[in-house]
Amino acid sequence: MKINEFEKGKVFICDKNPWLVTDIGSRVVIAIAAREGWMSGPPYALSEMVFDEEDQLACSQPEG
């Protein structure tokens, strides 16, 4: 995926796992693992992960 395909508050797939976008920068996407029961926030009870330009190439839109 490219940076312009990510949307804050939307889910994407990376390494077969769902991630929820919490913020988008000019070159990075910040997301948390989309896990049942942990999704009330912000603030979220999960650590955020930074997806740089190289990581974004391995991401995809969820099917359906």
N, C-alpha and C positions, 0 to 999 in steps of 0.2 A: 504494500500500500504506500501511497505518497502522503505527505503531511496534510494536504488539502482534503484527503478522503476521511480523516478522522473527525469526529464530532464530540464535543464535550457532553458527557452524560450517556453516550452510546457505547455499546459493547463491540469489541472486535476479538478475533481469534489469533493467538500466537502460540506455537508449539502445542496445538490441540487444546489449549486452555482458554477460557473466556476472560477478558479483561475489560474493565470499565474505565473509560477516559475521564480523568478528573481535571486535567488542564492541558492546554496545547501552547507550546512556545513557538518561536520562529523556526526551530530546527528539531525540537524534541516533543515527544508526547509523554505525559505523565498518566499513569493508570494504576488501579488496584486490581487484584485478582477478584473476579466476580464470584463470590461464594455466598450461598444461601445463609441467611441469618446474620450476615456481617455488613449488609448493604445500607443500613440506616446512617445517614450522614449528609453532608460533611459536618463535623469531622468524622472520618472513618476510623474504625478500630484496626485497620490493616496498614501495613507499610506500603508506600507508593513506590512504583518502579519507573525508571526513566527509560524510554525507548528512543534511542538515537536514530540517525538516518540509516545506519546499517541494520539495526533491529527491525525497523519498519518494513524492510524488504521481505521479512519472513511473516508478516502479519496479513490477515485477510478479513473480509467481511463475513459475518456468520451466515450460514445457509438458511434460507427460508425467509 
